[in-house]
């Protein structure tokens, strides 16, 4: 600054974008439709049998259906600092419950073996910080065991609390649970498409400050869960950008259409969550007695209401599929 002269400066100030009513023109949503067959129920009963199986040690290499107990660490991007570490992790060979190629590399290994497994997370991995990135697993096999499965009879049904209805009662209960799970998957698939369409039809420029704050939250959450250690901050940027953009667009839909939280849907959502517990009434009271938990459910319900509003303005195409293809798209 010079005495007697004006002080001049330039300030760059980030502001919220000006938004209009979000559009859904031209958005097509493919809604999967499926029915549960008797073969699907049989398959699920076999899954339950396997869950109730007893395991006995074997001295041979691991094969299909065997359980391999492993210790492992995972590193990314050439870093020596693991971002994930597990002890006594049980892997069922052939279950397709892990990233592609992982179980195949464990097959043929025996207790005491060690290996480095190099894989790449799929591009559509739900954790966008991992999607498309190479990862190295350092694996130590602790043990290999084979399953001894129980018989599928009324005694087996009693283990699931349907003793008075026997195996037929268990089949009905399993079918009902499968229908609930399928409905949830369909709802999630449709919701993802609606939100993807909302973003594509309404590109907005968002303040970088909001993105950085969201990255901070994602990093803190991952570290709190023990999964973010050693991961570069930049890996969270795409996910943070998406979340901030959707948050602004959803808030605009709520404001312009005066969408209010539906208390009945909040109650129904809590009751569905509570139904999986032994004392559902106590769980419902717990949610309503905890403002933080209740706020989380209210935010989820409000987002679902916005999705319903958007879905009414999108073109919906029902796509026939099977239960197995819907629940296990990787197979």
TORKOL-4160 file (C-alpha; in steps of 0.2 Angstrom, whole numbers, padded with zeros to 4 digits, m for minus):
331
<pt num="1" X="0000" Y="0000" Z="0000"/>
<pt num="2" X="0006" Y="0018" Z="m0004"/>
<pt num="3" X="0002" Y="0033" Z="0007"/>
<pt num="4" X="m0011" Y="0044" Z="m0001"/>
<pt num="5" X="m0016" Y="0031" Z="m0014"/>
<pt num="6" X="m0032" Y="0021" Z="m0015"/>
<pt num="7" X="m0031" Y="0003" Z="m0009"/>
<pt num="8" X="m0037" Y="m0009" Z="m0022"/>
<pt num="9" X="m0040" Y="m0027" Z="m0022"/>
<pt num="10" X="m0049" Y="m0041" Z="m0031"/>
<pt num="11" X="m0060" Y="m0054" Z="m0021"/>
<pt num="12" X="m0066" Y="m0070" Z="m0028"/>
<pt num="13" X="m0082" Y="m0076" Z="m0019"/>
<pt num="14" X="m0090" Y="m0092" Z="m0022"/>
<pt num="15" X="m0109" Y="m0092" Z="m0022"/>
<pt num="16" X="m0123" Y="m0105" Z="m0023"/>
<pt num="17" X="m0128" Y="m0108" Z="m0041"/>
<pt num="18" X="m0145" Y="m0101" Z="m0047"/>
<pt num="19" X="m0156" Y="m0115" Z="m0050"/>
<pt num="20" X="m0173" Y="m0117" Z="m0059"/>
<pt num="21" X="m0185" Y="m0131" Z="m0057"/>
<pt num="22" X="m0175" Y="m0147" Z="m0062"/>
<pt num="23" X="m0180" Y="m0155" Z="m0078"/>
<pt num="24" X="m0182" Y="m0174" Z="m0082"/>
<pt num="25" X="m0186" Y="m0172" Z="m0100"/>
<pt num="26" X="m0180" Y="m0186" Z="m0111"/>
<pt num="27" X="m0175" Y="m0197" Z="m0096"/>
<pt num="28" X="m0179" Y="m0216" Z="m0098"/>
<pt num="29" X="m0179" Y="m0227" Z="m0082"/>
<pt num="30" X="m0178" Y="m0245" Z="m0085"/>
<pt num="31" X="m0187" Y="m0254" Z="m0071"/>
<pt num="32" X="m0183" Y="m0272" Z="m0069"/>
<pt num="33" X="m0198" Y="m0284" Z="m0066"/>
<pt num="34" X="m0196" Y="m0302" Z="m0060"/>
<pt num="35" X="m0205" Y="m0316" Z="m0051"/>
<pt num="36" X="m0198" Y="m0328" Z="m0038"/>
<pt num="37" X="m0199" Y="m0347" Z="m0044"/>
<pt num="38" X="m0199" Y="m0363" Z="m0034"/>
<pt num="39" X="m0181" Y="m0365" Z="m0040"/>
<pt num="40" X="m0176" Y="m0348" Z="m0033"/>
<pt num="41" X="m0183" Y="m0353" Z="m0016"/>
<pt num="42" X="m0174" Y="m0370" Z="m0016"/>
<pt num="43" X="m0158" Y="m0361" Z="m0020"/>
<pt num="44" X="m0161" Y="m0349" Z="m0005"/>
<pt num="45" X="m0165" Y="m0364" Z="0006"/>
<pt num="46" X="m0148" Y="m0371" Z="0001"/>
<pt num="47" X="m0140" Y="m0355" Z="0006"/>
<pt num="48" X="m0148" Y="m0356" Z="0023"/>
<pt num="49" X="m0142" Y="m0374" Z="0024"/>
<pt num="50" X="m0124" Y="m0368" Z="0020"/>
<pt num="51" X="m0126" Y="m0355" Z="0033"/>
<pt num="52" X="m0130" Y="m0368" Z="0046"/>
<pt num="53" X="m0116" Y="m0380" Z="0040"/>
<pt num="54" X="m0103" Y="m0386" Z="0052"/>
<pt num="55" X="m0085" Y="m0385" Z="0046"/>
<pt num="56" X="m0071" Y="m0397" Z="0047"/>
<pt num="57" X="m0053" Y="m0395" Z="0044"/>
<pt num="58" X="m0045" Y="m0402" Z="0028"/>
<pt num="59" X="m0026" Y="m0404" Z="0024"/>
<pt num="60" X="m0029" Y="m0403" Z="0005"/>
<pt num="61" X="m0029" Y="m0387" Z="m0006"/>
<pt num="62" X="m0045" Y="m0377" Z="m0006"/>
<pt num="63" X="m0058" Y="m0381" Z="m0019"/>
<pt num="64" X="m0076" Y="m0375" Z="m0024"/>
<pt num="65" X="m0087" Y="m0373" Z="m0008"/>
<pt num="66" X="m0073" Y="m0374" Z="0004"/>
<pt num="67" X="m0071" Y="m0360" Z="0017"/>
<pt num="68" X="m0054" Y="m0352" Z="0017"/>
<pt num="69" X="m0049" Y="m0342" Z="0033"/>
<pt num="70" X="m0036" Y="m0328" Z="0028"/>
<pt num="71" X="m0027" Y="m0313" Z="0035"/>
<pt num="72" X="m0024" Y="m0300" Z="0022"/>
<pt num="73" X="m0019" Y="m0282" Z="0019"/>
<pt num="74" X="m0023" Y="m0271" Z="0004"/>
<pt num="75" X="m0013" Y="m0257" Z="m0004"/>
<pt num="76" X="m0017" Y="m0245" Z="m0018"/>
<pt num="77" X="m0007" Y="m0235" Z="m0030"/>
<pt num="78" X="0010" Y="m0242" Z="m0025"/>
<pt num="79" X="0008" Y="m0236" Z="m0008"/>
<pt num="80" X="0016" Y="m0247" Z="0006"/>
<pt num="81" X="0003" Y="m0241" Z="0019"/>
<pt num="82" X="m0012" Y="m0253" Z="0019"/>
<pt num="83" X="m0029" Y="m0244" Z="0017"/>
<pt num="84" X="m0038" Y="m0260" Z="0023"/>
<pt num="85" X="m0033" Y="m0274" Z="0034"/>
<pt num="86" X="m0042" Y="m0290" Z="0040"/>
<pt num="87" X="m0039" Y="m0304" Z="0052"/>
<pt num="88" X="m0047" Y="m0321" Z="0051"/>
<pt num="89" X="m0058" Y="m0316" Z="0036"/>
<pt num="90" X="m0069" Y="m0331" Z="0030"/>
<pt num="91" X="m0070" Y="m0333" Z="0011"/>
<pt num="92" X="m0081" Y="m0346" Z="0003"/>
<pt num="93" X="m0073" Y="m0352" Z="m0014"/>
<pt num="94" X="m0086" Y="m0351" Z="m0028"/>
<pt num="95" X="m0098" Y="m0340" Z="m0018"/>
<pt num="96" X="m0095" Y="m0325" Z="m0029"/>
<pt num="97" X="m0096" Y="m0314" Z="m0014"/>
<pt num="98" X="m0079" Y="m0305" Z="m0017"/>
<pt num="99" X="m0072" Y="m0295" Z="m0031"/>
<pt num="100" X="m0069" Y="m0304" Z="m0047"/>
<pt num="101" X="m0054" Y="m0315" Z="m0047"/>
<pt num="102" X="m0051" Y="m0315" Z="m0028"/>
<pt num="103" X="m0059" Y="m0332" Z="m0025"/>
<pt num="104" X="m0051" Y="m0340" Z="m0040"/>
<pt num="105" X="m0034" Y="m0335" Z="m0034"/>
<pt num="106" X="m0037" Y="m0343" Z="m0017"/>
<pt num="107" X="m0043" Y="m0359" Z="m0025"/>
<pt num="108" X="m0028" Y="m0372" Z="m0024"/>
<pt num="109" X="m0020" Y="m0363" Z="m0009"/>
<pt num="110" X="m0017" Y="m0373" Z="0007"/>
<pt num="111" X="m0016" Y="m0368" Z="0026"/>
<pt num="112" X="0000" Y="m0359" Z="0028"/>
<pt num="113" X="0002" Y="m0352" Z="0010"/>
<pt num="114" X="0005" Y="m0334" Z="0007"/>
<pt num="115" X="0002" Y="m0324" Z="m0009"/>
<pt num="116" X="0001" Y="m0307" Z="m0017"/>
<pt num="117" X="m0015" Y="m0305" Z="m0027"/>
<pt num="118" X="m0016" Y="m0290" Z="m0039"/>
<pt num="119" X="m0033" Y="m0286" Z="m0045"/>
<pt num="120" X="m0043" Y="m0270" Z="m0051"/>
<pt num="121" X="m0059" Y="m0264" Z="m0043"/>
<pt num="122" X="m0073" Y="m0264" Z="m0056"/>
<pt num="123" X="m0078" Y="m0247" Z="m0063"/>
<pt num="124" X="m0095" Y="m0248" Z="m0056"/>
<pt num="125" X="m0090" Y="m0253" Z="m0039"/>
<pt num="126" X="m0102" Y="m0244" Z="m0026"/>
<pt num="127" X="m0087" Y="m0236" Z="m0017"/>
<pt num="128" X="m0082" Y="m0223" Z="m0030"/>
<pt num="129" X="m0065" Y="m0220" Z="m0021"/>
<pt num="130" X="m0060" Y="m0238" Z="m0026"/>
<pt num="131" X="m0069" Y="m0240" Z="m0043"/>
<pt num="132" X="m0057" Y="m0243" Z="m0057"/>
<pt num="133" X="m0042" Y="m0243" Z="m0046"/>
<pt num="134" X="m0029" Y="m0257" Z="m0045"/>
<pt num="135" X="m0026" Y="m0265" Z="m0028"/>
<pt num="136" X="m0014" Y="m0278" Z="m0021"/>
<pt num="137" X="m0019" Y="m0290" Z="m0008"/>
<pt num="138" X="m0006" Y="m0298" Z="0003"/>
<pt num="139" X="m0014" Y="m0314" Z="0009"/>
<pt num="140" X="m0010" Y="m0327" Z="0022"/>
<pt num="141" X="m0020" Y="m0343" Z="0022"/>
<pt num="142" X="m0024" Y="m0348" Z="0040"/>
<pt num="143" X="m0035" Y="m0363" Z="0037"/>
<pt num="144" X="m0045" Y="m0373" Z="0024"/>
<pt num="145" X="m0062" Y="m0381" Z="0030"/>
<pt num="146" X="m0076" Y="m0390" Z="0021"/>
<pt num="147" X="m0094" Y="m0389" Z="0024"/>
<pt num="148" X="m0105" Y="m0403" Z="0032"/>
<pt num="149" X="m0123" Y="m0397" Z="0028"/>
<pt num="150" X="m0139" Y="m0401" Z="0038"/>
<pt num="151" X="m0154" Y="m0411" Z="0031"/>
<pt num="152" X="m0168" Y="m0400" Z="0024"/>
<pt num="153" X="m0182" Y="m0406" Z="0035"/>
<pt num="154" X="m0194" Y="m0400" Z="0049"/>
<pt num="155" X="m0180" Y="m0401" Z="0062"/>
<pt num="156" X="m0170" Y="m0389" Z="0051"/>
<pt num="157" X="m0186" Y="m0377" Z="0050"/>
<pt num="158" X="m0187" Y="m0377" Z="0069"/>
<pt num="159" X="m0170" Y="m0368" Z="0069"/>
<pt num="160" X="m0178" Y="m0353" Z="0061"/>
<pt num="161" X="m0193" Y="m0352" Z="0073"/>
<pt num="162" X="m0206" Y="m0360" Z="0062"/>
<pt num="163" X="m0208" Y="m0377" Z="0072"/>
<pt num="164" X="m0227" Y="m0377" Z="0071"/>
<pt num="165" X="m0227" Y="m0375" Z="0052"/>
<pt num="166" X="m0213" Y="m0386" Z="0048"/>
<pt num="167" X="m0203" Y="m0385" Z="0031"/>
<pt num="168" X="m0218" Y="m0379" Z="0022"/>
<pt num="169" X="m0219" Y="m0364" Z="0034"/>
<pt num="170" X="m0201" Y="m0360" Z="0031"/>
<pt num="171" X="m0203" Y="m0360" Z="0013"/>
<pt num="172" X="m0217" Y="m0347" Z="0014"/>
<pt num="173" X="m0207" Y="m0336" Z="0026"/>
<pt num="174" X="m0191" Y="m0338" Z="0015"/>
<pt num="175" X="m0202" Y="m0333" Z="m0001"/>
<pt num="176" X="m0209" Y="m0318" Z="0008"/>
<pt num="177" X="m0191" Y="m0312" Z="0013"/>
<pt num="178" X="m0185" Y="m0314" Z="m0005"/>
<pt num="179" X="m0200" Y="m0304" Z="m0011"/>
<pt num="180" X="m0195" Y="m0290" Z="0001"/>
<pt num="181" X="m0177" Y="m0290" Z="m0004"/>
<pt num="182" X="m0181" Y="m0290" Z="m0022"/>
<pt num="183" X="m0193" Y="m0275" Z="m0020"/>
<pt num="184" X="m0179" Y="m0266" Z="m0011"/>
<pt num="185" X="m0166" Y="m0270" Z="m0025"/>
<pt num="186" X="m0179" Y="m0264" Z="m0038"/>
<pt num="187" X="m0182" Y="m0248" Z="m0029"/>
<pt num="188" X="m0163" Y="m0245" Z="m0027"/>
<pt num="189" X="m0160" Y="m0248" Z="m0046"/>
<pt num="190" X="m0174" Y="m0236" Z="m0051"/>
<pt num="191" X="m0169" Y="m0223" Z="m0038"/>
<pt num="192" X="m0151" Y="m0223" Z="m0045"/>
<pt num="193" X="m0157" Y="m0221" Z="m0063"/>
<pt num="194" X="m0168" Y="m0206" Z="m0058"/>
<pt num="195" X="m0154" Y="m0197" Z="m0049"/>
<pt num="196" X="m0142" Y="m0201" Z="m0063"/>
<pt num="197" X="m0155" Y="m0194" Z="m0075"/>
<pt num="198" X="m0158" Y="m0178" Z="m0064"/>
<pt num="199" X="m0139" Y="m0175" Z="m0064"/>
<pt num="200" X="m0137" Y="m0177" Z="m0083"/>
<pt num="201" X="m0152" Y="m0166" Z="m0087"/>
<pt num="202" X="m0147" Y="m0152" Z="m0075"/>
<pt num="203" X="m0128" Y="m0149" Z="m0075"/>
<pt num="204" X="m0124" Y="m0136" Z="m0062"/>
<pt num="205" X="m0107" Y="m0128" Z="m0057"/>
<pt num="206" X="m0105" Y="m0130" Z="m0038"/>
<pt num="207" X="m0094" Y="m0121" Z="m0026"/>
<pt num="208" X="m0078" Y="m0130" Z="m0024"/>
<pt num="209" X="m0079" Y="m0126" Z="m0005"/>
<pt num="210" X="m0094" Y="m0137" Z="m0003"/>
<pt num="211" X="m0085" Y="m0151" Z="m0012"/>
<pt num="212" X="m0070" Y="m0149" Z="m0001"/>
<pt num="213" X="m0081" Y="m0150" Z="0015"/>
<pt num="214" X="m0090" Y="m0165" Z="0008"/>
<pt num="215" X="m0073" Y="m0174" Z="0005"/>
<pt num="216" X="m0069" Y="m0170" Z="0023"/>
<pt num="217" X="m0085" Y="m0179" Z="0029"/>
<pt num="218" X="m0081" Y="m0194" Z="0017"/>
<pt num="219" X="m0063" Y="m0195" Z="0023"/>
<pt num="220" X="m0069" Y="m0194" Z="0042"/>
<pt num="221" X="m0082" Y="m0207" Z="0039"/>
<pt num="222" X="m0071" Y="m0219" Z="0030"/>
<pt num="223" X="m0057" Y="m0217" Z="0044"/>
<pt num="224" X="m0070" Y="m0220" Z="0057"/>
<pt num="225" X="m0075" Y="m0236" Z="0049"/>
<pt num="226" X="m0057" Y="m0241" Z="0047"/>
<pt num="227" X="m0057" Y="m0241" Z="0028"/>
<pt num="228" X="m0050" Y="m0224" Z="0023"/>
<pt num="229" X="m0032" Y="m0226" Z="0030"/>
<pt num="230" X="m0019" Y="m0222" Z="0017"/>
<pt num="231" X="m0031" Y="m0218" Z="0003"/>
<pt num="232" X="m0028" Y="m0202" Z="m0007"/>
<pt num="233" X="m0040" Y="m0188" Z="m0004"/>
<pt num="234" X="m0043" Y="m0185" Z="m0022"/>
<pt num="235" X="m0051" Y="m0202" Z="m0024"/>
<pt num="236" X="m0066" Y="m0195" Z="m0015"/>
<pt num="237" X="m0069" Y="m0180" Z="m0026"/>
<pt num="238" X="m0081" Y="m0188" Z="m0039"/>
<pt num="239" X="m0092" Y="m0195" Z="m0025"/>
<pt num="240" X="m0092" Y="m0179" Z="m0016"/>
<pt num="241" X="m0096" Y="m0169" Z="m0031"/>
<pt num="242" X="m0110" Y="m0180" Z="m0035"/>
<pt num="243" X="m0117" Y="m0179" Z="m0017"/>
<pt num="244" X="m0116" Y="m0160" Z="m0017"/>
<pt num="245" X="m0124" Y="m0158" Z="m0034"/>
<pt num="246" X="m0138" Y="m0170" Z="m0030"/>
<pt num="247" X="m0141" Y="m0161" Z="m0013"/>
<pt num="248" X="m0143" Y="m0144" Z="m0021"/>
<pt num="249" X="m0155" Y="m0151" Z="m0035"/>
<pt num="250" X="m0165" Y="m0161" Z="m0022"/>
<pt num="251" X="m0167" Y="m0146" Z="m0011"/>
<pt num="252" X="m0173" Y="m0136" Z="m0025"/>
<pt num="253" X="m0186" Y="m0149" Z="m0030"/>
<pt num="254" X="m0192" Y="m0149" Z="m0012"/>
<pt num="255" X="m0193" Y="m0130" Z="m0010"/>
<pt num="256" X="m0201" Y="m0126" Z="m0027"/>
<pt num="257" X="m0214" Y="m0140" Z="m0025"/>
<pt num="258" X="m0216" Y="m0138" Z="m0006"/>
<pt num="259" X="m0213" Y="m0156" Z="m0003"/>
<pt num="260" X="m0216" Y="m0160" Z="0016"/>
<pt num="261" X="m0209" Y="m0175" Z="0025"/>
<pt num="262" X="m0223" Y="m0188" Z="0026"/>
<pt num="263" X="m0224" Y="m0194" Z="0044"/>
<pt num="264" X="m0233" Y="m0210" Z="0039"/>
<pt num="265" X="m0219" Y="m0215" Z="0027"/>
<pt num="266" X="m0206" Y="m0211" Z="0041"/>
<pt num="267" X="m0216" Y="m0223" Z="0053"/>
<pt num="268" X="m0217" Y="m0236" Z="0039"/>
<pt num="269" X="m0198" Y="m0235" Z="0036"/>
<pt num="270" X="m0194" Y="m0237" Z="0054"/>
<pt num="271" X="m0206" Y="m0252" Z="0056"/>
<pt num="272" X="m0197" Y="m0260" Z="0041"/>
<pt num="273" X="m0180" Y="m0258" Z="0049"/>
<pt num="274" X="m0187" Y="m0264" Z="0066"/>
<pt num="275" X="m0195" Y="m0279" Z="0059"/>
<pt num="276" X="m0178" Y="m0288" Z="0058"/>
<pt num="277" X="m0175" Y="m0287" Z="0077"/>
<pt num="278" X="m0182" Y="m0298" Z="0090"/>
<pt num="279" X="m0191" Y="m0284" Z="0099"/>
<pt num="280" X="m0197" Y="m0272" Z="0085"/>
<pt num="281" X="m0208" Y="m0261" Z="0096"/>
<pt num="282" X="m0193" Y="m0256" Z="0107"/>
<pt num="283" X="m0183" Y="m0252" Z="0091"/>
<pt num="284" X="m0197" Y="m0241" Z="0085"/>
<pt num="285" X="m0197" Y="m0232" Z="0102"/>
<pt num="286" X="m0178" Y="m0230" Z="0101"/>
<pt num="287" X="m0178" Y="m0221" Z="0084"/>
<pt num="288" X="m0192" Y="m0209" Z="0090"/>
<pt num="289" X="m0182" Y="m0206" Z="0106"/>
<pt num="290" X="m0166" Y="m0202" Z="0096"/>
<pt num="291" X="m0167" Y="m0185" Z="0087"/>
<pt num="292" X="m0151" Y="m0189" Z="0077"/>
<pt num="293" X="m0157" Y="m0206" Z="0071"/>
<pt num="294" X="m0175" Y="m0200" Z="0067"/>
<pt num="295" X="m0167" Y="m0185" Z="0057"/>
<pt num="296" X="m0158" Y="m0198" Z="0046"/>
<pt num="297" X="m0174" Y="m0208" Z="0042"/>
<pt num="298" X="m0183" Y="m0191" Z="0038"/>
<pt num="299" X="m0170" Y="m0186" Z="0026"/>
<pt num="300" X="m0170" Y="m0203" Z="0018"/>
<pt num="301" X="m0189" Y="m0202" Z="0016"/>
<pt num="302" X="m0189" Y="m0185" Z="0009"/>
<pt num="303" X="m0176" Y="m0190" Z="m0004"/>
<pt num="304" X="m0188" Y="m0205" Z="m0008"/>
<pt num="305" X="m0202" Y="m0193" Z="m0010"/>
<pt num="306" X="m0192" Y="m0182" Z="m0022"/>
<pt num="307" X="m0188" Y="m0197" Z="m0032"/>
<pt num="308" X="m0206" Y="m0202" Z="m0033"/>
<pt num="309" X="m0210" Y="m0184" Z="m0039"/>
<pt num="310" X="m0196" Y="m0185" Z="m0053"/>
<pt num="311" X="m0201" Y="m0203" Z="m0058"/>
<pt num="312" X="m0219" Y="m0196" Z="m0062"/>
<pt num="313" X="m0210" Y="m0185" Z="m0075"/>
<pt num="314" X="m0199" Y="m0198" Z="m0082"/>
<pt num="315" X="m0202" Y="m0212" Z="m0095"/>
<pt num="316" X="m0202" Y="m0228" Z="m0087"/>
<pt num="317" X="m0199" Y="m0244" Z="m0096"/>
<pt num="318" X="m0202" Y="m0261" Z="m0088"/>
<pt num="319" X="m0188" Y="m0273" Z="m0091"/>
<pt num="320" X="m0192" Y="m0292" Z="m0088"/>
<pt num="321" X="m0178" Y="m0301" Z="m0079"/>
<pt num="322" X="m0176" Y="m0316" Z="m0067"/>
<pt num="323" X="m0174" Y="m0316" Z="m0048"/>
<pt num="324" X="m0156" Y="m0323" Z="m0050"/>
<pt num="325" X="m0151" Y="m0310" Z="m0063"/>
<pt num="326" X="m0158" Y="m0296" Z="m0053"/>
<pt num="327" X="m0150" Y="m0301" Z="m0036"/>
<pt num="328" X="m0134" Y="m0307" Z="m0044"/>
<pt num="329" X="m0130" Y="m0296" Z="m0059"/>
<pt num="330" X="m0112" Y="m0301" Z="m0059"/>
<pt num="331" X="m0116" Y="m0320" Z="m0062"/>
